[in-house]
Amino acid sequence: MIRKFAVLCLFALFATAVFAQNAQSSKKDADETGWTSTASFEGSANSQERVLDLSSTVGYNFNEHWGVDMGVPLSFVSSSSTTTTTGTTGTTKTSSSLNSLGNIFMDIKYQAKGDVANYNSGLTLAAPTGSTSKGVSTGRPNYGWNNHVEHDFDRLTPFLELGLSNGLTDTKFFHRPFTTLGFVSQFTGGTKIDLGGNFSVGGSLYDVLPAGQQKMYSKLVAKKSTTTAGAGEHGRAFELAAVTSGDASLTRDNGGSAWVEFSPGKIVDFQVGYTHSVHFALDTVAFSMELNLGKLMKSANRY
């Protein structure tokens, strides 16, 4: 544990050094200033759930470093699993679904490009607008701070990420069947390889390090439900109860992801990926498509 904490501290120090170096060496890019807008469509599936997420954001970049944006997500979740009804000896195959507004969020972003590395940092604040009875929201505001450092070696781009938040968040390739409340840090390291022709591949490893009291809100088991969504093996407390409280081991996780990306003209970005969660023994396949409406409109105005 001490070794992992030391790695996180070293990463934070390196990110701070890059921040200072880049603040002096970055060059202004006029195309990155002004109004921004994106629309994204993501989907994932594993043995526990199928998820479709729609999200749209509107923002403004003040200069080549600073920007803000605001987003509204919509979630469509369905599950189909063997459930055990309390008070009976048999099992039944049931399915459930939920459609819910997610947590409306605002990002404050910083980015800088330099000879040593490129650095991106974002502070996210989210209001508890999602459904608490369906496990989409904890009923409390969420905040998170994410840092990303990368360096280009021709076609190879290794990267490191450090995220700190009061709740474990989803990624593009892993929409979790639960929401959490409690301090958590997430460390990710990986690399991308440019294949040419707007194609690239990537892979990464992640480690989730919670601290203190944790709460897990299931998207599979409704509040006051008399059924479960599984046996709760591999630490899957979200299969047994709508809300579970515990120590840091409740939301501890580690695993890896791999993906293929196609990004023509930097206006449309399409990704297909796979994530394996070691702790929860979950295999998730996912896709993500993002349309940069801001760049699309700027390109159209040139003609």
matplotlib code that plots the C-alpha trace (Angstrom):
import matplotlib.pyplot as plt

x = [0.0, 2.9, 4.5, 1.3, 0.9, 4.5, 3.8, 0.8, 2.9, 5.6, 3.1, 1.5, 5.0, 5.8, 2.4, 3.1, 6.6, 5.0, 2.4, 5.1, 7.2, 4.2, 2.8, 5.8, 6.3, 2.7, 1.8, -1.6, -3.9, -6.7, -8.8, -9.0, -10.6, -14.3, -17.5, -17.3, -20.0, -19.9, -22.5, -21.5, -23.2, -21.7, -22.7, -21.4, -22.4, -21.3, -22.8, -24.7, -26.0, -26.4, -25.9, -26.6, -25.5, -26.3, -24.6, -24.3, -22.0, -21.6, -18.6, -16.2, -12.4, -11.1, -7.6, -5.2, -5.1, -8.4, -11.9, -15.3, -18.1, -21.4, -23.0, -26.4, -26.2, -29.1, -28.7, -30.6, -29.7, -31.1, -30.2, -31.1, -29.9, -30.9, -32.5, -33.4, -36.6, -36.5, -38.6, -38.6, -36.3, -36.3, -34.6, -36.2, -34.9, -36.0, -35.1, -35.3, -34.6, -34.2, -34.2, -32.9, -31.4, -27.8, -26.0, -25.7, -22.0, -19.7, -15.9, -13.2, -10.3, -6.7, -4.4, -0.8, 1.5, 5.3, 8.5, 8.6, 5.0, 1.4, -0.7, -4.5, -6.3, -10.0, -12.1, -15.6, -18.6, -21.8, -25.3, -27.3, -30.0, -29.9, -32.3, -31.3, -33.8, -32.3, -28.7, -27.8, -27.0, -26.0, -28.2, -25.2, -23.0, -20.0, -16.6, -13.5, -10.0, -8.4, -4.8, -3.4, 0.2, 1.4, 4.4, 4.6, 7.4, 6.6, 3.7, 3.8, 2.1, 2.5, 0.3, -0.4, -3.5, -4.4, -8.0, -9.2, -13.0, -15.7, -17.2, -16.0, -17.0, -17.6, -15.1, -15.7, -15.1, -16.5, -19.9, -20.2, -23.4, -23.2, -22.5, -20.3, -19.9, -16.6, -13.1, -11.3, -8.2, -7.7, -4.3, -4.1, -1.1, -1.1, -0.1, -1.6, -0.1, -0.9, -1.5, -1.9, -5.0, -6.9, -6.6, -5.0, -4.9, -4.4, -4.1, -4.0, -4.0, -5.9, -5.9, -8.7, -7.6, -10.5, -9.9, -12.3, -16.0, -17.6, -21.2, -22.2, -25.5, -26.7, -28.2, -29.5, -31.3, -34.0, -34.7, -37.0, -36.6, -37.0, -34.9, -31.2, -29.4, -26.8, -24.8, -22.6, -19.4, -16.1, -17.1, -20.2, -22.2, -24.3, -26.0, -27.3, -28.7, -29.7, -27.2, -24.2, -21.8, -18.3, -14.6, -12.3, -12.3, -16.0, -15.1, -11.4, -10.7, -8.0, -8.0, -7.1, -8.6, -7.8, -9.3, -9.3, -10.0, -11.0, -10.9, -11.3, -10.6, -10.7, -14.5, -15.8, -14.2, -15.2, -13.8, -14.5, -12.9, -12.8, -12.3, -11.5, -12.2, -10.0, -11.7, -15.3, -14.5, -16.4, -15.7, -17.1, -17.3, -18.1, -18.2, -18.0, -18.8, -18.3, -19.1, -17.3, -20.0, -17.9, -15.2, -17.8, -19.4, -16.1, -15.2, -18.5, -18.0, -14.8, -16.7]
y = [0.0, 2.3, 1.6, 2.4, 5.6, 6.6, 6.0, 8.3, 11.0, 10.7, 11.0, 14.1, 15.7, 14.9, 16.4, 19.5, 19.9, 19.4, 22.0, 24.6, 23.8, 23.8, 27.0, 28.8, 26.7, 26.3, 28.1, 29.6, 27.8, 30.0, 27.0, 25.8, 29.1, 30.1, 28.1, 24.3, 21.6, 17.8, 15.0, 11.5, 8.1, 5.2, 1.6, -1.3, -4.8, -7.5, -10.4, -8.0, -5.1, -3.4, 0.4, 3.1, 6.6, 9.8, 13.0, 16.5, 19.3, 23.0, 25.0, 27.9, 27.9, 31.2, 30.7, 27.9, 26.8, 27.3, 26.3, 25.3, 23.1, 21.8, 18.4, 16.6, 12.8, 10.3, 6.7, 3.6, 0.5, -3.0, -6.2, -9.8, -12.3, -15.2, -13.8, -15.5, -14.4, -14.0, -16.7, -19.2, -22.0, -21.5, -19.2, -17.3, -15.5, -11.9, -8.7, -5.0, -1.7, 1.9, 5.2, 8.1, 11.6, 11.4, 13.9, 17.2, 18.2, 21.1, 20.9, 23.4, 22.4, 23.2, 22.0, 22.8, 21.4, 21.4, 19.6, 17.5, 16.4, 17.4, 17.9, 18.0, 18.6, 18.8, 19.6, 18.1, 19.1, 17.1, 17.8, 14.9, 15.1, 11.3, 8.8, 7.6, 4.8, 3.4, 3.7, 6.4, 8.9, 8.8, 11.8, 13.9, 16.2, 14.6, 16.2, 14.9, 16.0, 14.2, 14.7, 13.3, 13.4, 12.0, 12.3, 11.5, 9.3, 9.4, 6.9, 5.8, 7.9, 6.6, 8.2, 8.4, 9.4, 10.2, 10.8, 11.8, 12.0, 11.3, 8.5, 6.0, 7.1, 5.2, 5.2, 4.9, 1.2, 0.3, 1.4, 0.0, -1.6, 0.5, 4.0, 4.7, 7.4, 7.8, 9.1, 7.1, 7.6, 5.9, 5.4, 4.5, 3.9, 2.9, 3.7, 4.5, 3.5, 5.5, 3.1, 5.8, 6.4, 7.9, 4.5, 3.8, 1.1, 1.4, -0.4, 0.5, -0.9, 0.7, 0.5, 1.8, 2.8, 3.8, 5.2, 5.3, 4.5, 3.5, 3.2, 1.2, 2.0, -0.9, -0.3, -3.9, -4.2, -1.6, -0.1, -2.2, -5.1, -8.6, -10.1, -10.3, -10.1, -12.8, -14.7, -11.8, -13.6, -11.8, -9.0, -8.1, -6.6, -4.7, -8.0, -8.5, -5.2, -1.7, 0.0, -1.5, 0.2, -1.0, -0.2, 0.5, -3.2, -2.7, -0.7, -1.7, -2.8, -3.3, -4.4, -3.4, -2.1, -2.4, -0.5, 0.4, 4.1, 5.7, 9.5, 11.1, 14.8, 15.1, 15.7, 12.2, 9.8, 6.2, 3.6, 0.0, -1.5, -4.2, -4.0, -6.8, -6.1, -8.4, -7.8, -8.1, -10.7, -8.7, -8.7, -5.7, -4.8, -1.2, 1.3, 5.1, 7.7, 11.4, 14.2, 17.5, 19.9, 22.9, 21.9, 20.8, 24.3, 26.0, 23.9, 24.7, 28.4, 28.4, 27.5]
z = [0.0, 0.9, -2.5, -4.4, -2.4, -3.3, -7.0, -6.8, -5.1, -7.7, -10.5, -8.8, -8.6, -12.2, -13.3, -11.3, -13.0, -16.4, -15.6, -14.8, -17.8, -20.2, -18.9, -20.4, -23.6, -25.0, -28.2, -28.9, -31.3, -32.5, -33.5, -29.9, -28.6, -28.5, -28.2, -28.1, -28.4, -28.5, -28.7, -27.6, -27.8, -25.7, -25.1, -23.1, -22.2, -19.7, -17.9, -15.5, -17.6, -21.0, -21.0, -23.6, -22.7, -24.6, -23.6, -25.0, -23.8, -24.5, -23.4, -24.0, -24.3, -23.1, -24.5, -25.4, -21.7, -20.0, -20.8, -19.2, -20.4, -19.1, -19.9, -19.6, -19.7, -20.3, -19.3, -20.6, -18.5, -18.9, -17.1, -17.4, -14.8, -12.7, -9.5, -6.2, -4.6, -0.8, 1.0, -1.9, -2.9, -6.6, -9.0, -11.9, -14.9, -14.8, -16.6, -15.6, -17.2, -16.3, -18.2, -16.2, -16.5, -15.2, -13.1, -14.8, -14.7, -15.2, -16.1, -15.6, -17.9, -18.2, -21.0, -22.1, -24.8, -24.5, -25.5, -22.4, -22.3, -22.9, -19.8, -19.3, -16.0, -15.3, -12.2, -12.5, -10.4, -10.8, -9.3, -8.0, -10.7, -11.5, -9.9, -6.5, -6.4, -9.6, -8.5, -11.0, -8.3, -4.7, -3.9, -3.1, -5.2, -6.9, -7.5, -9.2, -10.3, -13.2, -14.5, -17.8, -18.9, -22.3, -24.6, -28.3, -29.5, -33.2, -33.5, -29.9, -27.2, -23.6, -20.9, -17.2, -15.4, -11.8, -10.7, -7.3, -6.5, -3.9, -6.0, -8.6, -12.1, -15.3, -18.2, -21.9, -21.8, -18.4, -17.3, -13.9, -12.6, -9.5, -8.3, -5.2, -2.5, -0.7, -1.4, -4.2, -6.3, -9.7, -11.3, -15.1, -17.3, -20.9, -24.5, -27.9, -31.2, -34.4, -37.2, -39.9, -41.9, -38.9, -37.1, -33.7, -31.1, -27.3, -24.1, -20.4, -16.9, -14.0, -10.2, -8.0, -4.5, -2.2, 1.3, 4.3, 4.4, 1.1, -0.1, -3.2, -4.9, -7.2, -10.6, -10.6, -7.3, -6.6, -3.2, -1.0, -3.5, -2.2, -5.0, -5.7, -9.0, -8.4, -5.8, -4.9, -5.8, -6.4, -4.2, -6.2, -3.4, -6.0, -6.8, -3.3, -2.1, -3.3, -0.9, 0.7, 3.2, 4.0, 4.2, 1.3, 0.1, -1.0, -4.1, -4.6, -8.2, -10.8, -14.4, -17.9, -21.2, -24.9, -27.8, -31.5, -32.5, -35.8, -35.9, -39.3, -39.4, -35.6, -36.0, -35.4, -33.0, -32.9, -30.5, -29.8, -26.6, -24.0, -20.2, -17.7, -14.1, -12.0, -8.6, -9.8, -12.5, -15.2, -18.9, -20.7, -24.4, -25.3, -28.0, -28.0, -30.7, -30.3, -32.7, -32.2, -33.2, -32.5, -35.0, -37.5, -37.4, -37.7, -40.7, -42.4, -41.8, -43.8, -47.0]

ax = plt.figure().add_subplot(projection="3d")
ax.plot(x, y, z, "-o")
ax.set_aspect("equal")
plt.show()
